[in-house]
Amino acid sequence: DTEVTQTPKHLVMGMTNKKSLKCEQHMGHRAMYWYKQKAKKPPELMFVYSYEKLSINESVPSRFSPECPNSSLLNLHLHALQPEDSALYLCASSQLDLGLSNQPQHFGDGTRLSIL
Amino acid sequence: GESVGLHLPTLSVQEGDNSIINCAYSNSASDYFIWYKQESGKGPQFIIDIRSNMDKRQGQRVTVLLNKTVKHLSLQIAATQPGDSAVYFCAENAFSSGSARQLTFGSGTQLTVLP
């Protein structure tokens, strides 16, 4: 079992709906990440949070809105999505690098999102 | 931008044989590399990592080799088992802004273990 928990596991929504994806970790990690993964493709980085502040936004459309309410939680708010947004959305967390210390990212099992 | 890629999209091996999965990277400034295993319906699972000041690192049944001269990374799995069947990604961990690192994945290799 992964130590990064994502809910829901599956989500089907219409293009006019508003929904949220949730991610939780209790490893004390201060960096959290959202990735999008299409079938048979590698994960693509969307957002990075460091110390609960957004540090990287990879030119993601505004219909995706991330939120980091505290050091354990990460949300991704969805509104007016398009069919091409259907994908697996992965959350990850890691310790923050201190100096030359490298820290791997740990992933949840994702939310499988389908847009009708 | 820089890219991390894999030589082979698929690899089939007999159960009990050793597997070698290769990866090429192009960013000479990359200093940290990770191998992930992703099973169907799951998220990527950390296998092993290596820093650029090393050329070899061993784990349980897995070894990662790093050749910085030719920018090549490989994952060796000893005595491959059916449970090793999955997609394997190499990833380059590159410094971006602040102290959170940006992870760039290669295209992945599907490993199939034959009985």
HADDOCK unambig.tbl for C-alpha pairs under 7 A between the chains (distance, minus, plus):
assign (segid A and resid 31 and name CA) (segid B and resid 100 and name CA) 6.25 0.50 0.50
assign (segid A and resid 41 and name CA) (segid B and resid 107 and name CA) 6.36 0.50 0.50
assign (segid A and resid 42 and name CA) (segid B and resid 105 and name CA) 6.02 0.50 0.50
assign (segid A and resid 42 and name CA) (segid B and resid 106 and name CA) 6.67 0.50 0.50
assign (segid A and resid 42 and name CA) (segid B and resid 107 and name CA) 5.55 0.50 0.50
assign (segid A and resid 42 and name CA) (segid B and resid 108 and name CA) 6.56 0.50 0.50
assign (segid A and resid 43 and name CA) (segid B and resid 105 and name CA) 6.75 0.50 0.50
assign (segid A and resid 50 and name CA) (segid B and resid 100 and name CA) 6.11 0.50 0.50
assign (segid A and resid 55 and name CA) (segid B and resid 97 and name CA) 6.83 0.50 0.50
assign (segid A and resid 55 and name CA) (segid B and resid 98 and name CA) 6.97 0.50 0.50
assign (segid A and resid 90 and name CA) (segid B and resid 43 and name CA) 6.93 0.50 0.50
assign (segid A and resid 96 and name CA) (segid B and resid 99 and name CA) 6.04 0.50 0.50
assign (segid A and resid 96 and name CA) (segid B and resid 100 and name CA) 5.80 0.50 0.50
assign (segid A and resid 97 and name CA) (segid B and resid 99 and name CA) 5.78 0.50 0.50
assign (segid A and resid 97 and name CA) (segid B and resid 100 and name CA) 6.72 0.50 0.50
assign (segid A and resid 106 and name CA) (segid B and resid 46 and name CA) 6.74 0.50 0.50
assign (segid A and resid 107 and name CA) (segid B and resid 43 and name CA) 5.82 0.50 0.50
assign (segid A and resid 107 and name CA) (segid B and resid 44 and name CA) 5.99 0.50 0.50
assign (segid A and resid 107 and name CA) (segid B and resid 45 and name CA) 6.73 0.50 0.50
assign (segid A and resid 108 and name CA) (segid B and resid 43 and name CA) 5.51 0.50 0.50
assign (segid A and resid 109 and name CA) (segid B and resid 42 and name CA) 4.63 0.50 0.50
assign (segid A and resid 109 and name CA) (segid B and resid 43 and name CA) 3.98 0.50 0.50
assign (segid A and resid 110 and name CA) (segid B and resid 43 and name CA) 6.07 0.50 0.50
